[in-house]
Amino acid sequence: SVAGVLVCLLEYPRSKRKKGSTMERCGQKYLTAVVKVFGPLTRNYYIRAILHAALAVPAGFLLSTILGTVCLGIASGIYLLAAVRGEEWRPIEQKPRERPHVGDTIKQPPSNPPPRPPTDARKKQPAEVGG
């Protein structure tokens, strides 16, 4: 059960993508700080692959933990493949939001008039008198 907690703490914070944006999980910033403290031990995917494989070995001896062993083995393989491709875990860091300048938010008025219905459709219909 201690190994499960360790894996959950290590896996919960998402890594920043190389391209595009990454949505941060709820409460991830606290666990990101913990993962950053351990530096290369938690950033390097080779180390994560070895850790997952090492945790899978003792779990493989009990029938009740075979499914967990398979999951840890698959995770180890995925981390090994990512490490070979040169990937590593990078924290998602919040950029300070810049206030928009007042001059940039004012837009030019439209140069064309709004579309109008044809003249015959614009004639007022006689109002019905209710009694």
C-alpha positions, 0 to 999 in steps of 0.5 A: 500500500505504501508503493501505491501511495508513492506511485499516486504522488508521483503520477498525479501532477501532469507534465507540461507538453512541448506544444500546446497548453496543458490543463493543470489538475485540481490541487496539482501545484502542491504535489508539483512542488514536492516532485520538483524537490526531488529533482532528477529522481522524479523528472527523468523517465528512465528512473521512473521506468526502473522504479515502476519495474522494481515495484512490479516485481514483488507484486507479481508473487501474489495472485491478488496483485497480478493486475497491479503488476501488469499495470506497473509493467505497462507503465514502466514500458511507456516510461522507457519508450518516452525516455528513449525519445528524449522526454522528461517530466516538466512542471506546469508553471503559471505565467503571470497574466498581463493586463491588457492596455486600454488602447489595445482593447478599443476597436475601430468602429465598423466601416460598413453599415449593418445589413438592411432588409429590402424596402418592401419588407421594411414597410410597417404592417398596419397594427391590429386593434384589439377590442 
